[in-house]
């Protein structure tokens, strides 16, 4: 008996990712994490909307309109990702001096901008300023790509700083801030690695037939599927970590105090019963 599955790997990954995003949003709302991480929650909402738009609109609209919608979403998501980094950095390094903030910010930005400038080819200036709809779309695409590279480098640098110095402030191990940054750093490293691999393949590949071209494009799909699979693992990581309360929070402390009070409460219930039994024995001896 041969099993025939009608779903492709792309469809399975899309379904699992969308379901994981919805579960993560439920955790963020139900466990009251939105109040602490509003921009991170916004970024998760944008990822879910982009997934849904890609599934519902792809191939069903004119190409120019569809590309305009996708590029607007990409630019907005890139901008929000940068704001998320500011939100996490402020929560991770509460109490740091102004000098430390300035030095750390300048150093991280310098590394991020250097990588953003040198990563990948830049289009010709005439192609960006050619005017018309296509020029605007090319400019929007360039902004989204470069902001994504900048955000990936910055989040990796921020994750390294939090792992090294977060314990001195309020971002030690098992803190939600560090757990979110670890997930973002993992996804960013995977995305940069896959982007670099595909860039190397695209520059070296010289397909001479349709079969070779399809083979190269099939390799691109496998790379993107690998990136999506890693992001799915990151989503599961966030769901588990954000469901659990941080050590030292009010909810966690109340749970520990409740467990600690159980033996004392049981002792208070047993003691009056023993006293009542002793009083009954004394009454019987007096009657005799």
N, C-alpha and C positions, 0 to 999 in steps of 0.2 A: 504493500500500500504506500503510495507516494503522496505526501502532503503538498498541497499547492497553495502558497500564500499570495494573495493578490496585492499585498502592500510592499512597497519598495523600502529600502533602508532610509531614504530621505523622508518618506511619509511616517515611518515608525519613529524616527528621531524627532520630527516635528510634533507628533502627537505627545510623546513623552515630555518633551521640553515645555510645551504649552500647558500640559497638566501639572508639571512641576512648578511652573511660574504661578499658576492659580493657587496651588497648595501653599507656596511661599507667601503669597499675598494674604491668604487666610491666616497664616501664622503671624505675619506682621500686624494684621489688624486684631486678631484674637488675643495675642499676647502683649498688646499695647507697645509694640516696637516702633510704630509709626511716629509717635511723639518724639522719640529719641533720634530716629533716622528718617526724617521726612523726604530728603532728596534721594536717599538710597531707595526708598519705596517708590518714588516717582520714576527712577530709572528702571525699576522692575516693571512698572506699568507700561513704560514706553517700549520695553523689549517685547512684552506680550502683545501690544498693539501692532508693532512692526511685524511680528510673526503672523498675526491674524490678517493684516493687510496684504502681506506677501502671498498668503494662501488664497485670499478672496479676490484680489485684484490682478494678480499676475496673468497676463494673456487675455484679459477680459476688457481692457481699456486701450485707447490709443497709446502708442509707445511714448510720445512726448508727455502726455498727461500722467501716465503711470510713473515715468521716471521723475517727473517733478514732485509727485507725492512721496515717492521713496526717498528722494534726496532731501526734501524738507524734514522728513522723519529722521534721516541720518544726521543732518546738521543739528537738529534739536537734541537728539540722543547724545551726540558728541559734546555739546555744550553742557548738558546735565551731568555727564560723566565727570567733567572738570569740576563742577560744583560739588559733586559727591566727594571728590578728593579733599576739597576744602572742609567739608563737613566732618569727614573722618579724621583729618589731621587736627582739627580743633578739639575733637573729643579725645583723641589719643594723647595729646600733649598739653593737657590742662595744667596750668601752673608753670609752664616753661617761660623763661625770661624773653624779653623782647629781642635781645641780641641773638639768642639761640634761634628764635623764629626767623629773624632776618637772614642769618647765615645758612640755616637749613633750607629756607625757601629759595634763596639765590642759587645755592649749589644744585638743588634738585631741578630747578627751572633751567639752569645752564646745561645740565646733562640732557634733559628732555628736548630742549630746543635744538641742541647739536644733533641729536639722533633724528629729530623730525626733519631737519634741513638736509641731512645726508642720506636719509632713507628713501630709496626709490627715485625715479626720474621726475623732473619737473617739466610740465608742458611748456611749450613756447608761449611767450607773452601775447603774441598776436592771436593765438588760439583762445586765450582767455578774454581778450578785449575785442574780439571780432564783432561783438554786438549781436543783437537778436537773441532768440530763445536759447539757441545752442550754446552761445557764449556764457549765458547765465547758468545754464545747467552744468557746463564744464567747471565753472568757478565754484558752484555749490558742491560738486563732486570732489574737487581738490580740497576744499575746506573740510569736508567730512573725513576724507582719507588722512589728511595731515593731523587733524584734531584727534582722530583715533590713535594714530601713532604716538602723539604727545601724551595722551591720556594713559596709554599702555605703559610707556616708559615711566611716567610719574607715579603710577600706582605700584609698579615694581619697586621703585626707589622708596616710596612711602612704606611699603610692606617691609623692606629691609630695615628701615629706621625704626619701625614699630617693634619688630622682633628684637632688635639690639637694645633699644632704649625705652620701649613701652612700659616695662615693669617699673621703672622709676616714676612713672606718672600714673595714668589711669587706663592703660591699655596692656595689662599683663595677659598671660596665657589664660584662656577660658573667658576672657572678656569679649563681648559681642563686637566691639570695635576691631580688635585684632582678628577675630574669626571672619568678619566681613572682608577685611583687607587681604587676608590669606586667600580667600576665594577669588577676589578680584585679581590678585597677583598671579594666581595659578592660571586663570583664564587669559590674562594678558600675555603671560609667557608662552602659552600654547598658541595664541593667535599670532604673536610676533614670529614664532618659529615656523608656523605653517605659512605665514605671509612671505617670509624669507625663502623658504623652500620653493614655493610656487614662483616667486620672482626669479630665482635661479633657473628653474625649469623653463619658464617662459622666455628667458633671454638666450638659453642654450638650445632650445628645441627648434628644429627646422623641418617641420613636416612637409613631405613631398607628395603625399597622397591623402585621400580622405580617411583612410583607415588609420594612418599615423596621427592625423589631426583628432579623430575621435578618441584615440588612445590617450592622447595628451589631455583632452577635456575630461575623459573619464578619471584620470589621475587627479585632476583638480577637484572633481566631485568627491573623491575619496578623502582628499585632504580636508575639505570643508566638513565632511561627515565626521572626521576625527576631531576637528575643532568643536563641533556641536556636541559630540559625545563627552568631551572634557567639560564643556559648560554644563551639561546635564549633571555630571558628577558634582560640580560646584553648587548647583542648585540644591541637590540633595544634602550637601554639607551645610548650606545655609539653613535649610528647613530644620535639620536636627539641632544645630547649634542655637538658632534663634528661638526654638521651642523651649530649650532649657534655660532656666534663670541663671544669671551671673552669680558667682559666689559673693555673699555679702549684701545682696539686694534684700529688700524688705520681705518679699515673698519667700525667698530661700531661708532667711533667718526665722520667719514665723513657722515654717515647716519644721526646722530643727528644734525650735522651742516646743512645738506641739509633741514631737516624738519624745523629747526629754521629759515632758510632764506626765507621760502615760504611767510609769511606775509609781510616781507619787500619788496620782489619782487613784490607782488601784489599791495602794496602801491605805488611803483614807477611807475607802469603802470597806476593806476587810477589818480594820481596827474596830469600828463600832460593833460589828457582828461578833468579834471575839469578846468585847466587853459585855455584850448582852448575854452571851453564853455563860460567862463567869458569874454574872449576877443571878442567873437562873440556878446554877449549882449552889450558890450560897443560900438561896431561898429554900431549896429542897433540904439542905442540911439543917436549917433552922426549924423546919416543920418536923423533922425526925426527932 
